[in-house]
Amino acid sequence: MGGFFGAVSRQDCVLDLFFGTDYHSHLGTKRGGMAVCDAQDGFQRQIHNIENTPFRTKFEKDLADFHGHAGIGCISDTDPQPLLVRSHLGLYAITTVGIINNADALVEKYFSDHGHQFMAMSSGKVNATELTAALINQCDDLVSGIRHAQDEIDGSCTILILDRQGIIAARDKLGRLPVLVGQGEKGCCVSFESFAYHKLGYADAYELGPREIVRITADGWEVLSPAGEEMKICAFLWTYYGYPNSNYEGVNVEVMRYRNGEIMARDEVQKGKLPKVDYVAGVPDSGVPHAIGFSNRSGKPFARPFVKYTPTWPRSFMPASQEVRNQVAKMKQIPVPELIEGKKLLFVDDSIVRGTQLRETVEFLYESGAAEVHMRSACPPIMYGCKYLNFSRSNSDMELLARKTIQELEGDEGQNHLEEYADASTERGGCMLKAICEKMGFDSLGYQSLEGLLEAIGIDRSKICTYCWTGKE
């Protein structure tokens, strides 16, 4: 995934930019970057690796040297950015969030002749933000260039551009990610997460529509290109990615998760499938609010049988050694014996993707004395790797637990019946649940239905992307 933040102010904006970008650290783990523009001194930029150290600590030492009235920052799970670009459109900084599936084809189509080159990353791939800038630079102005890039890119691309006039923000053509504008006494900002600017004294001012392009200055915002009618915002923003305080399309993340858990429990009670358990619990941390909703509706008490110890190891992938990473993941799980020993537990997780860490969690619970472990997923079985963002993006769909289990049950023929397998009421769906339970050690397993998930989000269903569950755009 990735996150972004920008600010344009009548005074120095560096601190707002620093804290606003840092508040997007939950959306990426590889690179962090900031670029600022000063009316007299021009552009300054810095990029740091944040795989082993949080954004905040990496950039604190840069603050004394940074100054400017406008800036953009990003947390990236992919490419180093923001980039500084000099072209016939002038000097500007650019950052993007998304995926370009047809990057090689675009390079071949537009840039294979003599005189064009790209700086290859260590993987040999082209930096997606650099490619986006190259597409923009083919046109006579930035707005036309952004439109051209949006039309040519297969995947998604949300764009922030910083120039001497302020910030141009462009939401991807189907609005898979949010772009929000905040306004305060000192200026305006643009952000992925709304809570990031609430904490900095900005109020909600505007939410871009899909494909929309706006110019943001200290005095306000101007629509440069109108929104399109079609939207496919990512459902995982509510179930997993989004921070609890944020709102997308008017729907709060935490409230949706409570409602989602309530709907899961409601449907289980109606079908008579709710097991007798001592406690309902969430798999920390994003599974917790779903579990609270489940507990409230089912009448089963909520508890935290284990917690994560994160002060010294906030990320389980920090060490270079896989062996050390595995050990850190285990060390983070601290049991509460009084809430586990001899207890029948029902856990709710935000999703089940590959299932590796979840299987280790279940083993840890049984080793800690649990009598039964029942598992619920707050979304349907994931059948397809995401081709629009970085969630559940895999080298192969067969890495996904549901698809892998189907292949083990029925071979290639099973891949022709994915919709049936995703429905727990069918024979195939029941077989998949039973097989996963045996493989993972669950006493029972349940997935939220697609209908239940869409009900919990509560906006027009045609505006929500459900590709990873249905394979349909």
Beta strands, then each sheet from edge to edge (+ up, - down):
strand 1: 2-9
strand 2: 31-38
strand 3: 42-49
strand 4: 70-76
strand 5: 83-87
strand 6: 90-100
strand 7: 155-163
strand 8: 166-170
strand 9: 180-183
strand 10: 187-191
strand 11: 203-207
strand 12: 213-217
strand 13: 220-225
strand 14: 233-234
strand 15: 247-248
strand 16: 251-252
strand 17: 279-282
strand 18: 306-308
strand 19: 333-335
strand 20: 344-349
strand 21: 372-377
strand 22: 444-447
strand 23: 464-465
sheet 1: 3+ 2- 4+ 1- 10+ 9- 11+
sheet 2: 5+ 6- 7+ 8- 12+ 13-
sheet 3: 14+ 23+
sheet 4: 15+ 16-
sheet 5: 17+ 20+ 21+ 22+
sheet 6: 18+ 19-
end
